[in-house]
Amino acid sequence: MPELLAAGHDVRVLARHPERIASRDWAGSVEVVEGDATSRDDLRRALDGVDVAYYLIHALGAGAGFAERDRSTARGFAVVARELDVGRVVYLGGLYPEGERLSPHLESRREVEEILLDGGAPTVVLRAAVILGSGSASFEMMRYLTERLPAMVAPRWINNRIQPIAVRDVLRYLVGAAEIPADVSRGFDIGGPEVLTYREMMQRYAAVAGLRPRVIRAVPVLTPRLASLWVGLVTPVPPGIAKPLVGSLVHEVVAQEDDIKQYVPDPPEGLTGFDKAVGLALARIRDLDVRTSWLSASVPGAPSDPLPDDPDWAGGSLLVDDRSSRVDTTSEALWTVIEGIGGAHGWYSWRLGWVARGAMDRLFGGPGLRRGRRHPHNLAPGDALDWWRVEKIVPGRLLRLRAEMRLPGLAWLELSVEDADADRPTFRQRAVFLPHGLPGQLYWWAISPFHGIVFGGMQRNIAQAAAHAVHEERTTS
């Protein structure tokens, strides 16, 4: 969005949850259409009068049915784009070798490419391999593997050649594609200036990050499935995303042409090299300036609807653990602790219990606790927060989190400041669970004995942390 706006374009955004982009610094400069790309009516509202439509959608983490979901969504998009005479469709796909049986991930990218090219609207497809940039799932997978494993046993694809590209060059190609003549409708390979093996990329990353050279041994017996489970345990990337990404690494992905340069020439300084791209990505991570991330995508199977209002569930099966207490602190200090919860700050409760539950969640394909948080102090709607997602935030008043862990039901956690103007504000904490059938009921009652430890401890420790912060401030002043 910032790149398109900086280039002088008027931008319209299709969003299922507009509140998730309200905190973006560009939100007030774009037109937002609320809707879902699987709905043709929503697509018609979004694409009406559009000159260039960017298709940046994929269902990679949606489980075994992601390919069919990708096909269906792309077909609907192509039909509506043709109906409304959209002048140009731009799709960011995957770089793949010709004449090989492709992995499910790359085969799906190829299918979507063909659907859009055959859809009737002029289409530019940009095919990229590993994108080097903070927030890229492929980059984060490589980063965590390299940082956390000084020595590793890896599949033999670790020696396959890859032509990575810096995210800044991908963005430049995406923006430039808007100006490609309408009679050009085809795919273009895009890649950076270097071709490296995955092993070389890890070693080069280690050097840029100031780490010792990694000890890497390739073995022929590690299947993509086993490798993806290993990646899921070592990195925050869940198996649902890691498996198709790892499966695609069995292919050598090197650009076979550079025809895009006829329409979007290289910048005067040339394309961004691997070391510089990694350095820029690490700087963004260090400066908390990661604009977007794969973490923004919801976990498959997680609830997408907001917490229902209590009156609608009166007498129903909504199960609630509701606790509140007066706190000897200021409302500002209490809110600071609430908004800073999770990630490195932890959950102010039974740490062993949280860690064990996170490890169990990872084993069953959930996010566990390794996603952390985008910013150490600030939260916005849509942010991932360990195994939660920020559903609603009212600064100084309310933080509502929606669970994305593996559960036999839907769950929310609300932390709120009440009586904010009083000398001793009230800290209220609600854990809400909507069970799915008998397994959900059994799950709730099985963990009920631990509520006092987990939620009771959280209630006490958050209050104590807020009171301690005020005491420290007064002592310092």
N, C-alpha and C positions, 0 to 999 in steps of 0.2 A: 504493500500500500504506500509506504513512504516514497519508494522509488517511482511509482506511477504518478503520484501527486507532484513530486519534484520535477517530473518530465512535462508537467502541464496538463495532464489528463483529468477529466471529470470521472470519478470512480463511484460505482455502485457495488455494494457488497451483499451477497446472499448469506444469511446466518440463521441457523436453527435457534440459537440463543443469543439475541442481540446484546443482552446484558453482559456477556462474556467479553465483548470488545469495547464496552463503554469506557474502560480505563486506559485504552490505547491512546497515545498522544495524537493519532490521526483520526480518531473516531468522529470528531466534529467536522471533519473535512470531507466525509464521504456520505453518500446516500445509503441507508441500510434497508434491505428488504428482508423481513422475517419469513423464513420458509425452509423447506427441505429439498435437496436436489433430487430425491426420489419421487417428488410430486411434480407432474408436468404443469399443473396449474400454478404452483409456486415458481417454477422455472419460467413460465410465460410472463409472470409479473416481473421477474428479475431481468429477463433478457429483452423485454420490450424496448425498442429504440436503441439497443446497444450496438456499437460499432465493432468492438473487440471483446470477446468473452474468453476469460482464462479458466481452463478446466484443470484444477489442482486437487482433484478428489481421488482418493483410493480407499479401499476397504481392507487394507493389508492386515490390520489387527483384528478383523471381525471373525476369525476362526476359519474352519474348514470351508465354509461357503463364500469366502471373500471373492473368488473369481466370478461366480455367478452374480453376486451383488455388483461387482464392478461392471460386468457386461450390461446388466439391466439399467444401471444408472447412466452409463455412457450412451446407450441407445436412446433413452429418454431425452438426454441433453442434446444429442445430434438431431433428433426429430424436431424439437422445439427451436433450435438454432436455425434449421432450414425453414421452418414455418414463418419465423419472424425476420428472415433475411439478414441474419447477423453477418456482418462483413468479414469477420475473421474469428476463428477459434484457435487458441494457443493451448497446447497440452504439454506438460512436462512428464515425459515417460522415462523408461529405462533403456540403457545401452545394452544391446544383446548381440551375440554372434550369429551370423547367418548359417543356416544349414545344420544346426544342432537341435537336439531335443532339449527344450528349455526347462528350467525350474518352474514350478507353479507361479512364483512371483513374477519372473520375467515374461512368462507366457501370458499372464494376465495383462501386463503392461503392453505387450505386443497386440493383444486382442483389442484393448481399448483404443490403441493407436489406429488400428484398421477400421474400427467402428466409426471413429470421428472423421478419418480421412474419407470414408465412403458415405458420410452422412449428408453431403450436399453443400455444406457451408465451407468456404476456403479454410483450410486448416494447416497450421504449422505445428509439427511435433518436434520437441527438443529432447533428444535421448541422452541421458547422463548416467554415469556410473556412480561411484561413491562421491557424495557431495561433502566437501570439507567446510564445516562451519558449526558454530555453537548451536545446539538444538537439533542438528541432523541426527536421525536415529543411527545411520551407518557410522557417522563420525563418533557419536557417543559410545557406540559399541566398541570401536577400536580404542577409544580413549580409556575406557574403564578396563578393558583387557590388558592394555599396556601398563597402566598405572598400578593395577592391583596384583599383577602376576609377573614378578621378576623372572620366573622360569615357568615354562608351560610346554605341554604336549599338545600339538595342534594337528588338524587334518592336513592332508597333503595339498589341499587347495591353497594353503598358506603361501605356496610358491607360484600361484597363478598370477598373470599380469593384469593390472588394472590401470585405467587412466582416470585418476580422480580429478575433480574440478572444484575450485573454490566457490563458495556460495555467492560471493560478490560478482564473479563472472557469470554464474547462472542467472542472477538477477539482471545483469546487463543484457544478456541474450533475451530474457523474457520481455523486458521493456522494449528492446529493439525489435522484437517480433511483431509488435503492433504496427510498425511502419513498413513491413514487407509487402510488396505489391499483391493485389488481390488475385492475380493470375498464378501465383505460386502457392501450391497446395501439396506439401510433401513433408517427409521427416528429415531431420538433420542430426548428425552425431555431434555432440559437444564434449570437449574434454580439455583438461589443463595441459600445460607444456611438458609434463613428465609422465612416463609410463613406468610403474613400479609394481613389484609383487606386494602382497599383503604383508609378508614378513618385512620387506624393506620399509613399508609405510609405518609399521609398528616401531622399528628401530629408529627411523627418522623422527617419529613422534617423541620417542623417549629422549632423543638428543635435544630437541627443541624444548621439551618440558624440564630439562635438567636432570633426567633420570639415568641410571646406569644402563648400559646395553642389556637387552633382554636375552635370556637363554631360551631358544625356541627349537623344539624337536618335532619334525613332521612324521606322522605315522599314517599308514594306509587304512586303518581299521575304524577310524572315528567317523561314523555316519553323520549326515546333516542333522538327523533327529537328536542323536547323542550330543553333537556339538552345540545345537541350539539350547538343549537343557543345561549344558555346562555354561554357555553364555548367559542364560537366564539366571543362573545362580550367582555368577560373578559380577554381572552388570545390572543396572536398573531396567534394562530393556526386557520386557516380559517375553516368555516363550512364544506367545502368539505373534509377536513382531520379529523376534530373533530367528525363529525357524525359517520363514520365507527369505529373510535377508541372508542367513547362513547358507541356505540352499542355493541361492543365486551366486555365491562365491565359487561354486564349482566351475563356473564359466570364466574364461578370459574375456574381459570386456575392454576393448581398445577401439577407439574411433577409427572408422574405415575411410572417412572423408571429412573435409573441413569446409564444405560448401557454404556454411552459415556465414563465413567471413565475407562473402560477396555482398551480403545484406547488412551484417552487423560487424564492421571491421574491428580488429583488435585495438585496444587503447594504445596510446603512444608508448607507454611503459611496458606493454606486452601483457599476456595473461599471468595470473598470480601463481607463483610456484608453490610447491607443497609446503616447504618450511615456513614461508611467509603466511600462507593460509592458516596453518596450525597456530602460528604465533598470534595472528589476529583473533582466531577463535578463543584461544586461552585468555587473551586480554579481555574479551567480552565476558567470558565466564568470571574472571577475576573482578571485573568492574560491575558485575551484576547487570550487564547490558545485553542479555540474550533476548532478542526481539520476539522470537517464536520458537516453538519446540515441538517435537513429537509427543511430549508429555501433555500438550494441549488436547490431544485426542483422547476421548473417553475409552475406558477399558470395556471390551466386549462383555455383554451380559450385565453390566452395571446399570442401575436405574437411571433413566433419562428424565423422568418426570419429577417436578419439585415435590417437596413434602406436602401432602394434602392438609388443608385447614382442619383443625380439630373437630369443628361442628359436623363436617361431612363424615366423620368417622365415629361419631358418638354411638356407643354400644357395639362398635365393630371389634375387630381383632388387632387393633393397633396397640402394641405393647410399649410401655414407657417407663423409664427409670428417671424420675424427676427429683432433683436436689437443688436446694438454694440455701444461702446463708449470708448473714451480714458480714462485711469485711472491714477490718480496721485499716483502711487505705483510701486513696482517692480513686474516683472513677477513671481518671486518666491513666493512673498506674495499673489499675486492674485491666483496662482495655489493652494496654501495651503488652502485658503478659499474654492475654488471650490471642491477640493478633500475631504474636511471635511463636505460637505453639507449633510443635512438630519439627521435622527436620533435625538440625543439630541441637535444637533446644529440648527435644524430646516431648513427652506427653505428661510430665509431672505426675507420674503414677508408677505402678509396679513394672519396673523396666524389664525384668526377666519375662513377665507375662506378655508384654508387648512384643518383645523380640521373638519369643517362641511363636506367638500368633502370626507375626510377620513371616517367619520362616515357613510355617505351615501353609500360609497363603501362597508363597512363592512356589512351593512344591506342587500346588494344584493350579498353577498358571496365573495366579493373581499378581498384583504389583508389589505386595509386601511393603516394607518400610523404606526401600532403597530409592524411591523417586525423590524423596526430600521435598524441598520447596524452592520456588523460583527466586525468592528474595528473602533474606534472613529476618526482615521486620515487617514488610508490607505484603498484603494479600489483595487479590482482586477476584471477582466472580470468574469461575472457570479454571482457576489455578489448581494444579495437582498439588496435593499435600500428603505425602506418604501414600497410604491406601485410601485417602479421602479425596474429594473434589469440592472446592468452594462453590456452594450453590447460591448463597446469598450473604452479603455483608453490608451492614449498616454501620458506618464508622462510629466508634464510641459506644455502640449499643448491642449489635448482634452479629455473630458469626455462625452460619449454618453450613455444616459439612455433610456431604452425601457419600456413603461408603461405596468403594469400588472393589473391595475385597470379595473373595468367593464366599457367598453366604446362601443359605436356604431361605432367602427373603430379601427385603429392602431395608436399609438402615440409614439413619441420620444422627448427627450429633450437633446439638445447639449449645453455644456458650454465649451468655448475654449479661449485660450490665443493666440492672434495674434500679430505680430510685437514684439516678445518676447525680442529682443535685443534693442528695442528702449527705450528711457528714460521714455516714457509714453506708456506702452503696451495697446493693444486694447482688451477689453473684449467683446466677441461675444456670443450671446445667441439665440438659435433657438428652437422654439417649432414647431414640425412637426406633421401633422395629416392626415391620409389617411382614409376618411370617408367610411363607409359601407352604401351605398345607401342614400335615403332621410333622414332617422333618423340620420345618421352621419352628413349630411350637416346641418340639423336643430340644432343638438347639437353644432357644431362649431359656427354657427352664434348666437346661444342663449348665449354662454359664451363669445363671442367676446367683449361685452362692459366691461367685467371684466379683459381683457388682460392687460389693462394699469395699473390696480391696482396690479394684480398678477405678471405679467412678467416685467412690468415697475418697480415695487417696488423691485423685485429680482435684476434687473440690477443695480439699484442705491445702494441697501443695500450691495450687495456683493462687489461692488467697494469701498464703504465706510468702510466696515470691513477690506478689504485688506490695504487700506490707513491708517486706525487706527492701524493696527498691525505693520506697518513700523514705524509710529510715536512713538508708545510705545517702540519699539526696540531701536530707536535712543535716546529716552529720558532716557531709562534704561542704555544704554551704555555711 
